[in-house]
Amino acid sequence: MALSKGLRFFDLFAELELEYSGKVTEFAGAKVDVGAGGLSAAGAAKSGLYFSATREGVGDVGAKVSASHVAAAVPVGPLPFGIALERESESSVSFVPF
């Protein structure tokens, strides 16, 4: 589940990830979207802090940066969807020493 609120290109966001194993991860921060209307290429970047916990307690706390780029999007006739090729990369730094 993701929530997002902000201005034109700059947004604040919060994501909540729930796993069947009981792990919960919250990722919140700033997001930038770059797109050019009807053009087929677009990109986005997110940066913020994350917190994860399991049934046993706090799992991890740190900072994360992720970026995605849609290289090509092809509309499927008059249908309201298409086929896209997306590439995503993510990097994180844990503040919890192991």
N, C-alpha and C positions, 0 to 999 in steps of 0.2 A: 504494500500500500504506500503510495507517495502523495504528499501534499506539496503544493507549490503556490507561492504568492509573491508578486513583485511588479516591477516596471518592465518596459520593453524588452531589453536584452538581459537584464540582471534580475534574478529571482532569488528568493530565499526558499529553501525546501526542507522537508523532513521525510525520511523513508523508514518504514518499520518492516523488518523481515522476521517472520516466524517460521521455525523449522519443526518438523515432526519430532525431532529428538528432544525438543524443549528449549533449544537455543533461541534467544531473542536478540536481535541487533537493531539499534537505532543509529541512523546516519543523518546528520543535519548540518546545514551550512549554506553556502552561496552557490548559485548556478548561473552559467552564461550560455545562452543559445544563439547560434549564428545560422541564419538561413536567408535565402534570397527569393522569397515569394514562390513563384512557380518553377524555379530552377531545381535541378535534380540533386544538388550537393548541399549538405548542411552539416553542422557540427555542434557539439555541446561539451561543456566542461563543468565538473562539480568539485568543490573543495569544502572540507568541513571536518568535524569531529565525529567519532563513532564510539559506541558503548555496546558491549555484548555481555550477556549473562546466560548462564545455564541454571539448571535446577540446584546445582551445588553452590552457586553464588556468581560473583563477577568473573567473567571470562577474560575480557580484554577492553582496554580503553586506548584510543589513539587518534591519529589524524589520517585522513584518506583523501586522495585526489583521483578522479576518474575522468576520462575523456572518451568521447565517441564521435565517429565520423561516418556519415552516410555517403558512400562513394557514388552510388547510382540508384535511382528509383525509377521504375518503369510502371506507368499506369496500365491497368487492365481494362481496356475499352472504356465504356461509359460507367463502369462500376466504381463505387466510392473508395476503393482500395487499390493497392499495387504491390509490386514485388521490389524489395530493397536489399542492397548489400551493405551491411553495417559492420564497422570494426570498432572494438572497444578495448581500452587498456585501463588498468587500475593499479595504483601503488598505495601502500599504507605503511605507517610507522607506528609501532606500539609504544605506549608510555609505561606499560607494565613490565618490569624486569622479570625474566625467567631464570 
